[in-house]
Structures are given as C-alpha cells and as structure tokens.
Amino acid sequence: MKSIPVTETALIIRTDFSDQAAWESLTAVVQEPADPFIFGMEFLDDRENGGASVEQLMAALPEDYPHSFMVVADNLAVTRADHPLLVVDLFEERGREFRALAMHVSSIENNLSIANMGFEEFANAVDESGVFRGFPEM
C-alpha cells in the first residue's frame, strides 16, 4: 500500500470497489449536503487501497498529514443504500471511529475543519446502531 497523499482538504478514502454504481450514488449524496453546509473534501479513489483496514490506512498517512480525521468508504458504506461512511479520529483519540450517513459527512467536516465542534461531539451523538444521523431539530 502506498502512502496516502497530503491534501488541501480532508479525504474520503475508497476501500471497496465491488459496485461502481453504488460508489457513484455515494459520491453524489455526499456532495449534496443540506444547507448551510458545503462539500469541501476530496475523494481518494485508488484501487491500491482496496480492502484496506483502518489500521492500514492510518499507517499509510504521512507524518505531516494536516487533517484531524479521515472518512472511509468501505464495503458497508458503499453497499448500503444510506451509505454509512466510517469517520476516524486522527487527533484526540486516534483510531476512534463511528459511522455517519453520507448526507451528514459535510456537516462533520465543516465543523471539525474549523474546530467549531470536536470529534467526540459527533461520536457521542450516534444512534443505537452506531450511526450519526444528524442532530435532532430543536
């Protein structure tokens, strides 16, 4: 496995290549977040990452990787209709993870990238199945 590149924005790393149409559906959903959020991430769509575990991906990160988290599009994220992506902490509790629906990934990225919220706030807001489905309306 080659080193993951340093990028301007946080990455969504594809590790499942079993269904191209499902991948395209996932990328379409994640790029259309609800207002007021904007999509500001990059996709790493490299077959060399096929089947990689979170541990392998973390080991492939360069020492100067500037982002506090990564998002992984694994088999579950690609094949389930609601696309629950894996969000992994690279800063406070390195390796802590939770799943988030593709439609909510931009809200996570937007808040983490400006340190408006912490990883734990999202991780602690998952439902009983371990998936972040957004914060309840007040």
Secondary structure, 3 states (H helix, E strand, C coil): CCCCCCCCCCEEEECCCCCHHHHHHHHHHHCCCCCCCCCCCEEECCHHHCCCCHHHHHHHCCCCCCCCEEEEECHHHHHCCCCEEEEEECCCCCCCEEEEEHHHHHHHHHHHHCCCCCHHHHHCCCCCCCEECCCCCC
